[in-house]
Amino acid sequence: MSEPISRLLSIMSALRDPVSGCPWDLKQSYASIVPYTLEEAYEVADAIARDSFDELKDELGDLLFQVVFYAQLAKEEGRFQFEDCVTAICDKLERRHPHVFGNLRAEDADTVLKNWEALKSTERKESGQHSVLDNIPQAMPALSRAYKLQKRCANVGFDWPDVSGCWNKVKEEILEVEQTAPGSAELTEELGDLMFALVNVVRKHKLDPEAVLRAANSKFEKRFRAVELTLAEQGRSTEQATLDEMEQIWQQVKRQPS
C-alpha cells in the first residue's frame, strides 16, 4: 500500500484509539457520520462546478477520509477493512468492464452503458433481488431518485418512445394541478406527479435533473444578488423596495451578458 494511504489509515486508527484517541471521533458511529459524508460529496460537486481544482484536491481528501472512517468502524467490529473495500471496487470494475479486461467489444459509450446495466441486472438477480427497482436508496435526494427510477424502468422498455410523450404527460399533470383545490390533500400528490413528469423530460434530453436544477439555482442566486447589489448602490435594501421595483431591476439583470 502506498505511503500516503498507510499514513491516513494510521491517523484514523490513532483518532479511534480507546485510550489516546479523539473524544469526538470515538463517539461517532456509521449513522452519525452519514451527514458529513453527504456534505463532503456536495462540496466536491461544488468545487467541480466552480472549476476550483485547488479546492477539489482538498475536498476529495475530505471525502476519502469518510471512506476510511467507515472502514475503521468496520475493522473494529471485525466486519471488513479498508483493503477489502479497495478489493471489492477493483473486482467490480474489472467485472463490469469486460470490453477492457475481457473479450467483449464496445465501440462507443452507449454500448458500454447498456452492457453495464445488463451486468448490474444480472448481479441484482444473483443477489436475490427481483424487481428492477430494487437497491435504489430511499435516502437519495428525491430528484435523483426519480431519475434513477425512470432510468431503471426505461432499461426494460417501460418508457415513451420519444420526448413528445413526456411533454404530453407534463401538460396533463399541469391541468390536474390547476384543477386541484388549493390547500387540499390532493394538491401535494398532483404537484409531485408534475415534478416527476418533468424529470422524464430532462432524462429524455440525456441531462441530469440534479445538474439542471443546480444550474438554475446558481443562475437565480446570481441574478438576485445583482438585484440586491443594485438596490444597495441606490442606498436601499430589498425590504425597502417594492415588488415592481425589484422586478424591473431583475429584468435589467437578465438582459446583461452572463
Phi, psi and omega in degrees: 000145183294155182299315179300320179293317178300320179297317180296317179295324178293319178298316180297318179297320179294320179298330182260009179297126185300335184262309188249008184284180180279127181305322181293312181297325180292336180280345190282157177225176177307310185294323186289335181264357177303314179301325179291323178298314179297318179299316181295322178297319178293325179291326173298312181298322180293318179297321178294316180300329181265006182054035181263086189282336173295317177293323182301319178304312180292319182294322177295324175297318178298319180292320177299322179300324178299317178299315180297324180296311178301317181297323178296316178301316180294323178297317180298329181268001179073025182270304177196174179236173180303319181300327178292325176297316180296316179299319182298316181288326177297314179299317182295316181297319178292321180293323184267003175236059180296340178285347177252316185254005179222208185256357181288146178254143176215113187275339183213172184295325180297319178295319178300315181295319178297317178296319180300313181294323178295318178294319178298320179298317178297317180296321179297317180294319180294334180270006176093006177275138187249330181266146175294345181265000177295152172070023170261112190302131177295334185278357177299150170307139188304322181295316179293322181291322176300316178300316181294316178301314181295319179297318180299316180293321179298326181296338178252016173093001179270085187196158173287146180298326180211180187290341181298323177296322178295318179296321178298321179294320177300314180298320178298317181291325177299315179300319181293323177295314181297331183269358181267136183294131177303138178082357181280161180295331183286338185297318179301316180296316182293322177294322176298318178299320180295315179296319179298320179294322179295325176299323177299319178298313180299315181298319181295335176271010177060038177243157178267120184299325177297316180294320179298314181289325176300318179296320179294319177300315181297318180296316179298314182299317180298317182290320182290324176298325178293323175298313179300318181295318179298316178295321179298323178294337177269001180080023182231167176243172179297328179293334182268348182265151176276166178299318180298321179294317179293322179295321179298316178294319179304315180295325176294318180297319180299327182281348179283147178300144180292000000 
